[in-house]
Amino acid sequence: MNSRPWTAAEFEARLRAVPEHAYHDRHPFNVRMHEGTLTPEQIRGWILNRFHYQRHIPIKDAYVLAKLDTPELRRMWVRRIHDHDGRRPGEGGIERWLRLGEAAGLDRKELLSGEGVLPGVRLAVEGYVNLCRLGSPIEAVAASLTELSAPGLMRTRIDAFERHYTWISPDGLRYFQNRIFQGGQDSGEALTLVLQWARDRTDQEKAVAALAYKCDVLWSLLDAVDREYR
Amino acid sequence: MNSRPWTAAEFEARLRAVPEHAYHDRHPFNVRMHEGTLTPEQIRGWILNRFHYQRHIPIKDAYVLAKLDTPELRRMWVRRIHDHDGRRPGEGGIERWLRLGEAAGLDRKELLSGEGVLPGVRLAVEGYVNLCRLGSPIEAVAASLTELSAPGLMRTRIDAFERHYTWISPDGLRYFQNRIFQGGQDSGEALTLVLQWARDRTDQEKAVAALAYKCDVLWSLLDAVDREYR
């Protein structure tokens, strides 16, 4: 048993290696999305199911917020809730995702109803919310580090949509555009916290495991969509 | 067994009756505070112990936030977190409570350390946080309805401090002044939600019970302080 803590540099490299290998940008469904070979029905099936994930982001962030014990930390983290819920009606990531759905021909009411969300997607989202609810602060924050890879994925996606899925109005892509900056800011802040908090090897390994779990959540969500919309 | 739901008016009257009878403004310690007979040591003991409650308010509100399932509701509730944490460093209810402590001769570091917080106070605060964490949305929101009685208590308290405890600089009283408006706004919003949500008798009775529990939390906190600082 080797319980020597990793140095900050080793630990950061271990964390970064997780999404590099297991992030859902490599999932066959995303690969086909970015190659431009998905049908409108497949795109719509993905938007509808992924919306179930999107609408739970502020909920998992509220659970993270409840784990942060100073006004300073909570002031930083609460911004994520505003980013998704908006500071005023008509703003925020959830609203932008609804507009993406509308641009792809989905009805806002259908998206909001939650009908058609696949069991595998519900389980994946529930798994992530429960990690943030029941896990340690380190695990909950480390799980958010898939954001390290999000800006790159957003750029690829915008490029693919503008090139291959021109039947979706470019206005619908605002969600992806906003996440390029937000994802960079979020992951920078979260990485600083995890490096600061996880000082012994047990906590460091738990942080890496939480991030791997989160990659599994995103991957499983696409598995369910891919299986249904063949 | 009578399971007829109360009308909105009956239900509201039942809710309002709870703090009218059980709110901690009638606790002997608060009565003595407002009569002006507490010693500086007793006042400081109360400020230090009550700070343990104050610093947990945004945490219980984050748990409530996680129970609200639309951006509209969360946008409304998240303001409470800003009210206590502040939108910028140096602002917010927690900071104002620290300044009350300083005005009364307590060291900020001592308050932040949590040393000297009585076991009964810790248990009371934990009970309230856990109600918001584990209870239903109706229970968590109904428990906040002690705010219905807060503005009146704040006015009595400011008056008492300005009259009897002139050794505390009036600057220290900002927390109480701010809560007059905030308490009124918070309780109005929460009452609307509880009246809307609790439509059957079981939920209505659970709401009343949650509010009674919250009154017990505040009362027990003062019991612990009163017993220690005789």
Chai-1 contact restraints between the chains, C-beta under 6 A:
chainA,res_idxA,chainB,res_idxB,connection_type,confidence,min_distance_angstrom,max_distance_angstrom,comment,restraint_id
A,P58,B,R74,contact,1.0,0.0,6.0,A-B,restraint_1
A,I59,B,A66,contact,1.0,0.0,6.0,A-B,restraint_2
A,A62,B,A62,contact,1.0,0.0,6.0,A-B,restraint_3
A,A62,B,L65,contact,1.0,0.0,6.0,A-B,restraint_4
A,A62,B,A66,contact,1.0,0.0,6.0,A-B,restraint_5
A,Y63,B,A66,contact,1.0,0.0,6.0,A-B,restraint_6
A,L65,B,A62,contact,1.0,0.0,6.0,A-B,restraint_7
A,A66,B,I59,contact,1.0,0.0,6.0,A-B,restraint_8
A,A66,B,A62,contact,1.0,0.0,6.0,A-B,restraint_9
A,A66,B,Y63,contact,1.0,0.0,6.0,A-B,restraint_10
A,P71,B,D85,contact,1.0,0.0,6.0,A-B,restraint_11
A,P71,B,I94,contact,1.0,0.0,6.0,A-B,restraint_12
A,R74,B,P58,contact,1.0,0.0,6.0,A-B,restraint_13
A,R74,B,D85,contact,1.0,0.0,6.0,A-B,restraint_14
A,R75,B,D85,contact,1.0,0.0,6.0,A-B,restraint_15
A,V78,B,I81,contact,1.0,0.0,6.0,A-B,restraint_16
A,I81,B,V78,contact,1.0,0.0,6.0,A-B,restraint_17
A,D85,B,P71,contact,1.0,0.0,6.0,A-B,restraint_18
A,D85,B,R74,contact,1.0,0.0,6.0,A-B,restraint_19
A,D85,B,R75,contact,1.0,0.0,6.0,A-B,restraint_20
A,I94,B,P71,contact,1.0,0.0,6.0,A-B,restraint_21
